[in-house]
């Protein structure tokens, strides 16, 4: 009798373990197929109770299988779980190593901190951290993650351009139909300032905010090459660029250094 009970209990535990593994694998497979999914989407696609999906995701996060976006709160497979695409793995690694430092920078300065990745042609917004004090003013900022920012009008783009040779900047300018000489002068001025600064009056993202912003950015290097940039941005009525750069440029520079160190450069 006792032996039967132990066997039955063991069998139930084994079955529960198998079900948990099957559920975790289903979530991993869906994330591999769709790249990024939110809790509601995973709840719908797996047909599992939302509490179960949430619990499985928490376990997968703890075990280093998934990363949850700071801003869009969507889940993605971690870099070390991706196979076959070295560029995609690096981008995911870039985000994962930078995210906690980005969040810390944002809360310390009270400004939005954005991370971009530059692939030699285009600039993709990879992550965005919004401090608690600004969240009500930025209801749509999560939508910029995954979009491409203007190389020549965003602070993040101009921070990258000032790291490139003049002929490369001219090539990109011709590609994006920007006026060559004027652009080079602007990039030179950014170099003198020590940071990239967004073009006033021009919106650099596909998703618009209901107010104007200002921004400054610094480039990030990894593995001996330009990887992207980190920007601080804020509502235009909050402060002029000169004040923010004097207060927080050192913090931005320190964060860039930490990210570079985390990436092993």
BELRA-V323399 format. One line per field, one symbol per residue. phi: phi as a letter, one per 30 degrees, with the letter a starting at -180 (. if undefined). burial: # if it has 9 or more other C-alpha atoms within 8 Angstrom, else .. A space follows every 50 residues. Layout:
# BELRA-V323399
phi->???
burial->???
This chain:
# BELRA-V323399
phi->.ddddddddddddddddddddddddddddddddcibbcedddeddcicee dddddddddddddicbccedcdhccbddedccbjbddddddddedddded ddddddddcicdcccbbccjbbccdcabccdedcdddbdcdddddjdccd dcbdddddddddccdedddddddddchcdedddddddddddddjadbddd ibcccdcccdadbbababdbcahibdclabbcbaddddadeedddddbdd dddddedddddddic
burial->...................#..##.###.###...####..##......# ..##.##..##...#######..######..#.....############. ###.###..#########...##########..##..#.######.#### ############......##.###...#.#..##..##.##...#####. ....#........#########...###########..###..##..##. .##.##.###.##.#
